[in-house]
Amino acid sequence: MDFTHLNSGSSAAPLNLSKGSVLDLTKQAPALKNCILGGGWDMAVAGPTADLDLAAFLVEENGRVAQVPNDVIFFNNMSAAGIRLEGDNRTGEGEGDDERIQINLDAIEPRIKKIIFFITIFDAVTKRQTFGMIKNAFVRLLDADNNEQEICRYELSDSYSADTSVTACSLSRTANGWAFEAIGEGAIADLNQLLSRYM
């Protein structure tokens, strides 16, 4: 589904996207410059808390991550030009976003054509944890210059019961600006294994 024909006002109501939806941000939020990609989740089962992490790969036109670790934003490399992970929440407790990545779209290096966002379970194999133990997972895009107004949200409602990571969404350069895509693809993989797909 393509939302490029929707509403061009920056004050438009936030959209709840479905898997595969693409939102043209030049139309939905034409003044967007500084944004925040927030992710949230809760434990669905009692017992040890899973440590979920929000991460991003900065991808060039050939679909590859060219500079490691610079182009990989995660808890051990929290910033690059135009992008910064705010912190590492190890419990997922509390309301709202559990982890957030700040993005200045104008400051992202021109060689970067796409930013892909992932949610992974840290040390999932050792702890025998999967997304089947997680509920209420979501990602959302906020306008940091407009009181963090929510532009769009994607509820990760698919069954990821065996998965240890989810490719959640992406921001892609277009001819006129940027577009947001809801991806929602689960995998049995840690961050290194995900990265190997883009090398």
C-alpha positions in Angstrom: 0.0 0.0 0.0 1.3 3.4 -0.9 0.3 6.5 1.1 2.0 9.0 -1.2 -1.4 10.5 -2.2 -2.4 11.4 1.3 -2.6 14.7 3.1 0.1 17.2 2.5 -0.4 19.2 5.7 2.3 19.0 8.4 -0.5 19.1 11.0 -2.1 16.0 9.6 -3.1 13.3 12.1 -0.5 10.6 12.6 -0.9 7.5 10.5 -1.0 3.9 11.6 0.8 2.1 8.9 0.5 -1.5 7.9 3.3 -3.8 6.8 4.7 -2.8 3.4 3.3 0.8 3.6 5.4 3.6 2.2 4.8 7.1 3.4 6.2 10.1 1.3 7.4 12.4 4.0 7.7 15.3 1.6 3.9 15.3 1.4 3.0 14.1 4.9 5.5 16.3 6.8 7.1 18.7 4.2 9.0 20.7 6.8 10.5 17.7 8.5 14.3 18.1 9.2 15.0 16.8 12.7 13.1 13.6 13.5 13.2 10.8 16.1 12.6 7.1 15.4 11.2 5.7 18.6 10.7 2.0 19.5 8.7 0.5 22.3 7.9 -3.0 23.7 6.7 -4.8 26.8 7.3 -8.3 28.2 4.5 -10.7 27.4 5.6 -13.3 29.9 6.8 -13.4 33.5 10.4 -14.1 34.3 13.7 -12.5 33.2 13.4 -9.3 31.2 14.6 -9.3 27.6 17.1 -6.6 26.6 15.8 -5.3 23.3 18.0 -2.9 21.3 17.2 -0.4 18.6 19.8 -0.2 15.9 20.3 1.3 12.5 22.3 0.5 9.4 23.4 3.4 7.1 23.2 1.9 3.6 24.7 3.2 0.3 23.1 3.1 -3.1 24.4 -0.4 -3.8 22.5 -1.7 -0.8 25.6 -2.2 1.3 26.9 -0.9 4.6 30.3 0.4 3.5 32.0 1.6 6.7 31.9 -0.6 9.7 31.4 0.3 12.5 30.8 4.0 11.5 27.6 3.1 9.5 26.2 0.9 12.2 24.3 2.7 15.0 23.9 0.6 18.1 24.8 0.6 21.8 28.6 0.4 21.1 28.6 3.0 18.4 25.9 5.5 19.2 26.4 8.3 16.7 27.5 9.2 13.2 26.9 12.3 11.0 23.3 13.3 11.4 22.2 10.3 13.6 22.4 9.4 17.3 21.1 6.7 19.5 19.9 8.3 22.8 20.7 5.4 25.1 20.4 1.7 25.9 17.2 0.7 27.8 17.8 -2.8 29.1 14.3 -3.5 30.6 11.6 -2.0 28.3 9.8 -0.8 31.4 7.6 2.3 31.4 5.3 3.9 28.9 6.2 5.4 25.5 9.4 4.8 23.7 12.0 2.5 25.2 14.8 3.5 22.9 15.1 6.4 20.4 17.3 7.4 17.6 17.6 11.1 16.6 18.1 11.9 13.0 18.9 15.2 11.3 17.9 14.4 7.7 19.9 17.3 6.3 23.1 16.1 8.0 23.0 12.5 6.8 25.9 12.0 4.4 24.9 12.2 0.8 26.4 8.7 0.1 23.8 7.2 2.5 20.6 6.4 0.5 18.7 4.4 3.2 18.6 4.1 6.9 17.3 0.7 8.0 16.1 0.3 11.6 16.2 -3.0 13.6 15.0 -4.3 16.9 17.1 -7.2 18.3 17.1 -9.2 21.5 20.5 -8.9 23.1 22.1 -12.3 23.8 18.9 -14.0 22.7 20.4 -17.5 22.1 22.1 -17.7 25.4 19.0 -16.5 27.3 16.7 -18.5 25.1 14.5 -15.5 24.4 12.5 -14.7 21.3 9.9 -12.1 20.2 7.3 -14.6 21.3 8.0 -13.2 24.8 7.4 -9.6 23.6 4.1 -7.8 23.2 3.0 -4.3 22.2 6.1 -3.7 20.0 6.0 -0.6 17.8 8.2 1.9 16.0 7.1 5.5 15.3 8.5 8.6 13.7 8.3 11.9 15.5 8.9 15.5 14.4 11.6 16.7 16.9 11.1 20.4 15.8 7.3 20.3 16.4 7.0 19.2 20.0 7.8 15.6 19.0 4.5 15.3 17.1 3.9 11.8 15.9 4.0 11.5 12.1 3.4 7.8 11.8 3.4 4.6 13.8 3.8 1.0 12.8 2.6 -1.7 15.3 4.8 -4.8 15.0 1.8 -7.1 15.2 2.9 -10.1 13.1 3.8 -13.3 14.8 7.5 -13.3 15.4 7.4 -16.1 18.0 10.6 -17.8 16.9 12.5 -14.7 15.9 15.2 -12.9 17.8 15.2 -9.7 15.6 12.9 -7.7 13.5 13.8 -5.4 10.5 11.3 -2.8 11.6 11.3 0.1 9.1 13.4 2.4 7.0 14.0 5.9 5.8 14.9 6.2 2.1 16.0 9.1 0.0 13.7 10.0 -2.8 14.0 12.5 -5.7 12.4 15.1 -3.4 13.3 14.1 0.1 12.7 11.1 2.3 10.1 8.3 2.6 9.3 6.0 5.5 8.6 2.3 4.9 7.0 -0.2 7.4 9.0 -3.4 6.9 8.3 -5.8 9.8 10.4 -8.8 8.7 11.4 -11.2 11.5 14.6 -13.3 11.6 16.5 -15.7 13.8 19.6 -13.5 13.8 21.7 -11.2 16.0 23.0 -7.8 14.9 26.2 -9.3 13.4 24.2 -11.8 11.4 21.9 -9.1 10.1 24.9 -6.9 9.2 26.4 -9.8 7.1 23.4 -9.5 4.8 24.5 -5.9 3.9 28.2 -6.5 3.5 
